[in-house]
C-alpha cells in the first residue's frame, strides 16, 4: 500500500487530515482545510504506541464483521490458499483469536518436505493488505 500524507482529499472536499512523522518518531495528525496554512494548534502528536493503537482502531472501524466461514486469501509458494477465521468464545461471541488454516496440495506438501523447507507461505500486495485488515478486525 502506498503511503499517503493527506486523507479526505476528494473533489470539492474542504476538510482533510495531514499525517506525517515528526521528530522523536512521533506521528503528527493535523486537521486542515484546503487552501489554509497548517497550524500547530490543530496538530495531534502521537507516540509510537498511540499511533499503532489508532491504526488498529481505524482498521477495525473500516472493516465489516468477518464471516463465520472465514476469508480466503491467495498465497504463493507451496500453499494453495490461506483461510483466516475469527475464533469464537464458549458463549458464542467473537474472540480475539485468529485461526489461520493453510491449505496445500499433497504434491506441494511432498515437494516442500523433499526440499527441506519449513511449512510457510508468501503473501503480497492486496492479499497482504486484506490479511492485515482482517487481523486488525480480530484484535
Phi, psi and omega in degrees: 000132180288136177287142178238154175255327182249135178234144181091006180277110176225168178304130180066016179277133180265313185266144179207169175247137177248116185245130181203168177267133177257193176291162179058030180059026175285155171252127182251129179236121183239128171280129183224165175238134180311131175087352180260155176288138180283127183253144180300324183295343178264010185253136174256133178257122179244137173279177184307311184294317178297318180296319179297314180294322177297316179301316179295317180297319178297318178296321178299314182290333185271359182244149173283168175297146178283138178293148179301333180283355180085178179235128180272139176238143175279137181234170177243183179075229187268009188248134176284314178200164177236136176240130179254128177240152171263130178296159181239133176289163177303332179273014177072013175268154179298138179260160173275062185219124177260130175250123183245113179259126181253124182251110176238145179290162177300320179298316180294320179297315179297317179299316179296314181295319179295328182274352181080011180287148173279154175300136180180177180210161174244139180216138183212172174061224184299325179294323177293319177300318179297317179299314180298316179298317180295316180296321177295324179295326182284326185301000000 
